[in-house]
């Protein structure tokens, strides 16, 4: 009986994971990976750090080689083999060798598409000049390193403020280059809400990065001196020895379209929960597929390695006869920039607003990563988004020097399980002085959100204060001497507890302190005495990020 032949097109993340999983389930099938590049299963997430000399050797980016797949799994990897067409009626893949140009054809019993996503490269004037680079493959990173070395580059322009753009800016600064980051939007890291991305921008500015936000690129030019000029639509010009494009990615769907597969409304290959396409013999995984957001239940594209790996595993299970399903995505991600970590999981408030959702509430908090009395405590900044009807956790974001990824992982798990903010308050988490607190930051987030949900602490933010409200600062006089808020009345909490008669009963009272805790105490006091009182979520520490980003909208 002929052995089953499985062809996998694309060897990074989803494709490689699918191949290895399939071999563990089926020792007899023939598995072939077609990879158009010179490497298979490499760490593309590490490319900016290779450019920045944080990762010093190219070999460190290679997770597996063709020899690894052959010797460990009995899988044949054909590098420099580009698939150009799929004949679904004959179950045939056609292609060519990218070096020799020789054409080939192979038959399959099952086909897996894992072509990934290509960097966006709009047809702008001058975009194909030799000193303008994208960052997708190891050769891309090598070309950038070589250019910097041979041209003795001292400056660079990074176009785009997403993951690649920000990471490349950091690594070029790390190498001593002067960097200007040009971004069409009024913020970097659009997966985060503006007031959370603001902390990253501040850290990068402290390290010397210059920003041109709200600036759409119009074209590129090269001067006689060898400098590259980036021109924006508002007429501004920025010069550098090289340009890095980080404009995002779009799914590689040309092969799927040629094969007649269904393309989804979000622009990716449409698959079912088993990762099967509209053709029963073809599966698709990774950045090229359209996935479902588990919070919004809307289709979306998501270029992340974690989901791609899980999708590859699901596809392999189903090819081998096991009925596995992919649950969907929630976009859990994190980035590190100059010692500051920032990330999110679930929905951002910006996404919910674009979708027209109104039944949600937001709280901010600024806890320490562990108890303050233990040396080295670092402050985090957190944002929690939850549904007002039942408290279901919809999204979370966090920024800080220590402990951010741990909290986001916990919050991501709660979102995956459909938990509410009450569950966060009740979570039993590890505690020792050097790791957290008896009331962890996750617990605090749940408690604060629960107080809002239960009506114990109505909240407002700095950009949406009630009309005719009285601003009440309950900090100490010493604190107020360091930073004041115009038109705010200062009555320290101990004094307020003794006498509230000086406050008007016919105006909303908006209370704030440094981070919101004393504001909460004051709101509870005032509400029990008949006042219409609100707490500013996150207190004064949220003011600068909130008001600064509001000006850019």
RAJOCOR-V692671 format. One record per residue. N is the residue number from 0. RES is the residue in three letters. BURIAL is # if it has 9 or more other C-alpha atoms within 8 Angstrom, else .. Layout:
N;RES;BURIAL  N;RES;BURIAL
This chain:
0;UNK;.  1;UNK;.  2;UNK;.  3;UNK;#  4;UNK;#  5;UNK;#  6;UNK;#  7;UNK;#  8;UNK;#  9;UNK;#  10;UNK;#  11;UNK;#  12;UNK;#  13;UNK;#  14;UNK;#  15;UNK;#  16;UNK;#  17;UNK;#  18;UNK;#  19;UNK;#  20;UNK;#  21;UNK;#  22;UNK;#  23;UNK;.  24;UNK;.  25;UNK;.  26;UNK;.  27;UNK;.  28;UNK;#  29;UNK;#  30;UNK;#  31;UNK;#  32;UNK;#  33;UNK;#  34;UNK;#  35;UNK;#  36;UNK;.  37;UNK;.  38;UNK;#  39;UNK;#  40;UNK;#  41;UNK;#  42;UNK;#  43;UNK;#  44;UNK;.  45;UNK;#  46;UNK;#  47;UNK;#  48;UNK;#  49;UNK;#  50;UNK;#  51;UNK;#  52;UNK;#  53;UNK;.  54;UNK;#  55;UNK;.  56;UNK;.  57;UNK;#  58;UNK;.  59;UNK;.  60;UNK;#  61;UNK;#  62;UNK;.  63;UNK;#  64;UNK;#  65;UNK;#  66;UNK;.  67;UNK;#  68;UNK;#  69;UNK;#  70;UNK;.  71;UNK;.  72;UNK;#  73;UNK;#  74;UNK;#  75;UNK;#  76;UNK;#  77;UNK;#  78;UNK;#  79;UNK;#  80;UNK;#  81;UNK;#  82;UNK;#  83;UNK;#  84;UNK;#  85;UNK;#  86;UNK;#  87;UNK;.  88;UNK;.  89;UNK;.  90;UNK;#  91;UNK;#  92;UNK;#  93;UNK;#  94;UNK;#  95;UNK;#  96;UNK;#  97;UNK;#  98;UNK;.  99;UNK;.  100;UNK;.  101;UNK;.  102;UNK;.  103;UNK;.  104;UNK;.  105;UNK;.  106;UNK;#  107;UNK;#  108;UNK;#  109;UNK;#  110;UNK;#  111;UNK;#  112;UNK;#  113;UNK;#  114;UNK;#  115;UNK;#  116;UNK;#  117;UNK;#  118;UNK;#  119;UNK;#  120;UNK;.  121;UNK;.  122;UNK;.  123;UNK;.  124;UNK;.  125;UNK;.  126;UNK;#  127;UNK;.  128;UNK;.  129;UNK;.  130;UNK;#  131;UNK;#  132;UNK;#  133;UNK;#  134;UNK;#  135;UNK;#  136;UNK;.  137;UNK;#  138;UNK;.  139;UNK;#  140;UNK;#  141;UNK;#  142;UNK;.  143;UNK;#  144;UNK;#  145;UNK;.  146;UNK;#  147;UNK;#  148;UNK;.  149;UNK;.  150;UNK;.  151;UNK;.  152;UNK;#  153;UNK;#  154;UNK;#  155;UNK;#  156;UNK;#  157;UNK;#  158;UNK;#  159;UNK;#  160;UNK;#  161;UNK;#  162;UNK;#  163;UNK;#  164;UNK;#  165;UNK;#  166;UNK;#  167;UNK;#  168;UNK;#  169;UNK;#  170;UNK;#  171;UNK;#  172;UNK;#  173;UNK;.  174;UNK;.  175;UNK;.  176;UNK;#  177;UNK;#  178;UNK;#  179;UNK;#  180;UNK;#  181;UNK;#  182;UNK;#  183;UNK;#  184;UNK;#  185;UNK;#  186;UNK;#  187;UNK;#  188;UNK;#  189;UNK;#  190;UNK;.  191;UNK;#  192;UNK;#  193;UNK;#  194;UNK;#  195;UNK;#  196;UNK;#  197;UNK;#  198;UNK;#  199;UNK;#  200;UNK;#  201;UNK;.  202;UNK;#  203;UNK;#  204;UNK;#  205;UNK;.  206;UNK;.  207;UNK;#  208;UNK;#  209;UNK;.  210;UNK;#  211;UNK;#  212;UNK;#  213;UNK;#  214;UNK;#  215;UNK;#  216;UNK;#  217;UNK;#  218;UNK;#  219;UNK;#  220;UNK;#  221;UNK;#  222;UNK;.  223;UNK;.  224;UNK;.  225;UNK;.  226;UNK;#  227;UNK;#  228;UNK;#  229;UNK;#  230;UNK;#  231;UNK;#  232;UNK;#  233;UNK;.  234;UNK;.  235;UNK;.  236;UNK;.  237;UNK;#  238;UNK;#  239;UNK;#  240;UNK;#  241;UNK;#  242;UNK;#  243;UNK;#  244;UNK;#  245;UNK;#  246;UNK;#  247;UNK;#  248;UNK;#  249;UNK;#  250;UNK;#  251;UNK;#  252;UNK;#  253;UNK;.  254;UNK;#  255;UNK;#  256;UNK;#  257;UNK;#  258;UNK;#  259;UNK;.  260;UNK;#  261;UNK;#  262;UNK;#  263;UNK;#  264;UNK;.  265;UNK;.  266;UNK;#  267;UNK;#  268;UNK;#  269;UNK;#  270;UNK;#  271;UNK;.  272;UNK;.  273;UNK;#  274;UNK;#  275;UNK;#  276;UNK;#  277;UNK;#  278;UNK;#  279;UNK;.  280;UNK;.  281;UNK;#  282;UNK;#  283;UNK;#  284;UNK;#  285;UNK;#  286;UNK;#  287;UNK;#  288;UNK;#  289;UNK;#  290;UNK;#  291;UNK;#  292;UNK;#  293;UNK;#  294;UNK;.  295;UNK;.  296;UNK;.  297;UNK;.  298;UNK;#  299;UNK;#  300;UNK;#  301;UNK;.  302;UNK;#  303;UNK;#  304;UNK;#  305;UNK;.  306;UNK;#  307;UNK;#  308;UNK;#  309;UNK;#  310;UNK;#  311;UNK;#  312;UNK;#  313;UNK;#  314;UNK;#  315;UNK;#  316;UNK;#  317;UNK;#  318;UNK;#  319;UNK;#  320;UNK;.  321;UNK;.  322;UNK;.  323;UNK;#  324;UNK;.  325;UNK;#  326;UNK;.  327;UNK;.  328;UNK;#  329;UNK;#  330;UNK;#  331;UNK;#  332;UNK;.  333;UNK;#  334;UNK;.  335;UNK;.  336;UNK;#  337;UNK;.  338;UNK;.  339;UNK;#  340;UNK;#  341;UNK;#  342;UNK;#  343;UNK;#  344;UNK;#  345;UNK;#  346;UNK;#  347;UNK;#  348;UNK;#  349;UNK;.  350;UNK;.  351;UNK;#  352;UNK;#  353;UNK;.  354;UNK;.  355;UNK;.  356;UNK;.  357;UNK;.  358;UNK;.  359;UNK;#  360;UNK;.  361;UNK;#  362;UNK;#  363;UNK;#  364;UNK;#  365;UNK;#  366;UNK;#  367;UNK;#  368;UNK;#  369;UNK;#  370;UNK;#  371;UNK;.  372;UNK;.  373;UNK;#  374;UNK;.  375;UNK;.  376;UNK;#  377;UNK;#  378;UNK;#  379;UNK;#  380;UNK;#  381;UNK;#  382;UNK;#  383;UNK;#  384;UNK;#  385;UNK;#  386;UNK;#  387;UNK;#  388;UNK;.  389;UNK;.  390;UNK;#  391;UNK;#  392;UNK;#  393;UNK;#  394;UNK;#  395;UNK;#  396;UNK;#  397;UNK;#  398;UNK;#  399;UNK;#  400;UNK;#  401;UNK;#  402;UNK;#  403;UNK;#  404;UNK;#  405;UNK;.  406;UNK;#  407;UNK;#  408;UNK;.  409;UNK;#  410;UNK;#  411;UNK;#  412;UNK;.  413;UNK;#  414;UNK;#  415;UNK;#  416;UNK;.  417;UNK;.  418;UNK;#  419;UNK;#  420;UNK;#  421;UNK;#  422;UNK;#  423;UNK;#  424;UNK;#  425;UNK;.  426;UNK;.  427;UNK;.  428;UNK;.  429;UNK;.  430;UNK;#  431;UNK;.  432;UNK;#  433;UNK;.  434;UNK;#  435;UNK;#  436;UNK;#  437;UNK;.  438;UNK;.  439;UNK;#  440;UNK;#  441;UNK;#  442;UNK;#  443;UNK;#  444;UNK;#  445;UNK;#  446;UNK;#  447;UNK;#  448;UNK;#  449;UNK;#  450;UNK;#  451;UNK;#  452;UNK;#  453;UNK;.  454;UNK;.  455;UNK;.  456;UNK;#  457;UNK;#  458;UNK;#  459;UNK;#  460;UNK;.  461;UNK;#  462;UNK;.  463;UNK;.  464;UNK;#  465;UNK;.  466;UNK;.  467;UNK;.  468;UNK;#  469;UNK;#  470;UNK;#  471;UNK;#  472;UNK;#  473;UNK;#  474;UNK;#  475;UNK;#  476;UNK;.  477;UNK;.  478;UNK;.  479;UNK;#  480;UNK;.  481;UNK;.  482;UNK;.  483;UNK;.  484;UNK;.  485;UNK;.  486;UNK;.  487;UNK;#  488;UNK;.  489;UNK;#  490;UNK;#  491;UNK;#  492;UNK;#  493;UNK;.  494;UNK;.  495;UNK;#  496;UNK;#  497;UNK;.  498;UNK;.  499;UNK;.  500;UNK;.  501;UNK;.  502;UNK;.  503;UNK;.  504;UNK;.  505;UNK;.  506;UNK;#  507;UNK;#  508;UNK;#  509;UNK;#  510;UNK;#  511;UNK;#  512;UNK;#  513;UNK;#  514;UNK;#  515;UNK;#  516;UNK;.  517;UNK;#  518;UNK;#  519;UNK;#  520;UNK;.  521;UNK;#  522;UNK;#  523;UNK;#  524;UNK;#  525;UNK;#  526;UNK;#  527;UNK;.  528;UNK;.  529;UNK;.  530;UNK;#  531;UNK;#  532;UNK;#  533;UNK;#  534;UNK;#  535;UNK;#  536;UNK;#  537;UNK;#  538;UNK;#  539;UNK;#  540;UNK;#  541;UNK;#  542;UNK;#  543;UNK;.  544;UNK;#  545;UNK;#  546;UNK;#  547;UNK;#  548;UNK;#  549;UNK;.  550;UNK;.  551;UNK;.  552;UNK;.
